[in-house]
């Protein structure tokens, strides 16, 4: 009776995978938004919808965590992983809404490049999460985590160069403030992806 009431452990990995897929979808929408401002509000609403779906996945995973006696990996690792993944989409939504609310008329190549790096990071997060159900994949997973770290470093460099150019060349203070905010949010997306990679690395080490 007790065993029949316990959720299947493998469902955690399915929820991780589902959330990771949503992160990639959200990041793709962000790149599309940066590519064509004509569809701005459509893209913003799409990202908001994806973020809401991800919230539901996160709530489901945490609820299941409370109801599951034996978990496939450490309980704290499960909680940290799903919540840090949720941070990725929260920030993508924040970036999209900020672009809309600030009434930004045109985006810079640097902002688009940061969005592309967000997508690249999200795709690597998905690739790592998909393999996480089997610790035999540990070497491949760790290699992906290293790649996420590299992409985050690339985003750091892009943002520093973008900030330097912004303060050097942008004459309008309001535009400077708006673009600075966008750069910072997008770079933070890659930081959260790196956080996810660090959590995954910890899981691999803890289960070696």
C-alpha positions in Angstrom: 0.0 0.0 0.0 2.7 2.4 1.0 4.9 1.6 -2.0 1.9 2.2 -4.4 1.4 5.7 -3.0 5.0 6.7 -3.6 5.6 8.6 -6.8 8.0 7.0 -9.3 11.5 8.3 -8.8 12.2 8.6 -12.5 9.6 11.3 -12.7 12.1 13.8 -11.2 14.3 13.3 -14.3 11.4 13.8 -16.6 10.5 17.0 -14.9 14.1 18.2 -15.1 14.1 17.4 -18.9 10.8 19.2 -19.4 12.0 22.3 -17.6 15.3 22.3 -19.6 13.3 22.1 -22.8 11.3 25.1 -21.7 14.5 27.0 -20.9 15.7 26.4 -24.5 12.3 27.5 -25.9 12.4 30.7 -23.9 15.9 31.5 -25.0 15.0 30.9 -28.6 12.2 33.3 -28.2 14.6 35.9 -26.8 16.9 35.5 -29.8 14.0 35.9 -32.1 12.9 39.0 -30.2 16.3 40.5 -30.6 16.3 39.6 -34.3 13.0 41.2 -35.2 11.5 44.0 -33.1 8.4 44.0 -35.2 7.2 41.0 -33.3 8.2 42.4 -29.9 4.9 42.0 -28.0 4.2 38.6 -29.5 7.6 37.4 -28.3 7.2 38.9 -24.9 3.9 37.1 -24.4 5.4 33.9 -25.7 8.2 34.1 -23.1 5.7 34.9 -20.4 3.7 31.8 -21.3 6.8 29.6 -21.3 7.8 30.9 -17.9 4.4 30.1 -16.5 4.7 26.5 -17.8 8.1 26.3 -16.2 6.7 27.5 -12.9 4.2 24.7 -13.0 6.9 22.1 -13.6 8.9 23.6 -10.7 5.9 23.5 -8.3 5.2 19.9 -9.4 8.8 18.8 -8.7 8.9 20.5 -5.3 5.5 19.0 -4.4 6.7 15.6 -5.4 9.8 16.1 -3.4 7.7 16.6 -0.3 5.8 13.4 -1.0 8.7 11.1 -2.0 10.4 9.1 0.8 13.3 7.9 -1.3 14.7 10.2 -4.0 17.1 9.2 -6.8 19.6 11.9 -5.9 20.0 14.1 -2.8 16.8 16.0 -1.9 18.7 19.3 -1.6 20.3 18.7 -5.0 16.8 18.2 -6.5 15.5 21.4 -5.0 18.5 23.5 -6.0 18.6 22.1 -9.5 14.9 22.8 -10.3 14.9 26.2 -8.7 18.1 27.4 -10.4 16.7 26.2 -13.7 13.6 28.2 -12.9 15.7 31.3 -12.3 16.9 31.1 -16.0 13.4 31.6 -17.3 12.5 34.1 -14.7 15.4 36.3 -15.9 14.5 35.7 -19.6 11.0 36.9 -18.8 12.5 39.9 -16.9 14.6 40.8 -19.9 11.7 40.6 -22.3 9.4 42.7 -20.1 12.1 45.2 -19.5 12.7 45.7 -23.2 8.9 46.2 -23.7 8.4 48.5 -20.7 11.5 50.6 -21.4 10.1 51.1 -25.0 13.5 50.3 -26.5 13.3 51.1 -30.2 16.3 49.2 -31.4 18.7 46.6 -30.0 22.4 46.5 -30.2 24.6 43.7 -31.8 26.0 43.2 -28.3 22.6 42.6 -26.8 21.7 40.1 -29.5 25.1 38.3 -29.0 24.3 38.0 -25.3 20.9 36.5 -26.1 22.6 34.0 -28.4 25.0 33.1 -25.6 21.9 32.6 -23.3 20.5 30.2 -25.9 23.8 28.3 -26.2 24.0 28.0 -22.4 20.4 26.8 -22.2 21.0 24.2 -24.9 24.0 22.9 -23.0 22.0 22.8 -19.7 19.4 20.7 -21.5 22.1 18.4 -22.9 23.5 17.8 -19.4 20.2 17.3 -17.8 19.1 14.7 -20.3 22.0 12.6 -19.4 21.7 13.0 -15.6 19.5 9.9 -15.1 22.5 7.7 -15.6 25.7 8.2 -13.7 27.5 6.2 -16.4 27.2 9.5 -18.4 29.3 11.4 -15.8 32.3 12.1 -18.0 30.1 13.4 -20.8 28.0 15.5 -18.4 31.1 17.0 -16.8 32.5 17.9 -20.3 29.2 19.8 -21.0 29.5 21.6 -17.7 32.9 22.8 -18.7 31.4 24.1 -21.9 28.8 26.0 -20.0 31.5 27.6 -17.9 33.3 28.7 -21.1 30.1 30.2 -22.5 29.5 32.1 -19.3 33.0 33.5 -19.6 32.3 34.5 -23.2 29.2 36.4 -22.0 31.3 38.2 -19.3 33.7 39.4 -22.1 30.8 40.5 -24.3 29.1 42.4 -21.5 32.3 44.2 -20.5 33.0 45.2 -24.1 29.4 46.3 -24.5 29.4 48.4 -21.3 32.7 50.0 -22.4 31.2 50.9 -25.8 28.0 52.1 -24.2 29.6 54.5 -21.8 32.0 55.7 -24.5 29.7 56.2 -27.4 26.1 56.6 -26.2 25.2 60.3 -25.8 21.6 59.7 -24.5 21.7 59.0 -20.8 18.2 57.3 -20.8 19.2 55.0 -23.6 22.4 54.2 -21.8 20.5 53.2 -18.6 18.0 51.1 -20.5 20.6 49.1 -22.5 22.8 48.7 -19.4 19.9 47.0 -17.6 19.3 44.7 -20.6 23.0 43.7 -20.8 23.1 42.9 -17.1 19.9 40.8 -17.1 21.1 38.8 -20.1 24.5 38.2 -18.6 22.9 37.1 -15.4 21.0 34.4 -17.4 24.4 32.8 -18.3 25.4 33.1 -14.6 22.4 31.1 -13.6 23.2 28.5 -16.3 26.6 28.2 -14.7 25.0 27.8 -11.3 23.0 24.9 -12.8 26.3 23.4 -14.2 27.9 23.7 -10.7 25.0 21.9 -9.1 25.1 19.1 -11.7 28.9 18.8 -11.1 28.2 18.4 -7.4 25.6 15.7 -8.1 28.1 13.8 -10.2 30.8 14.0 -7.5 28.3 13.1 -4.8 27.2 10.0 -6.7 30.6 8.9 -8.0 
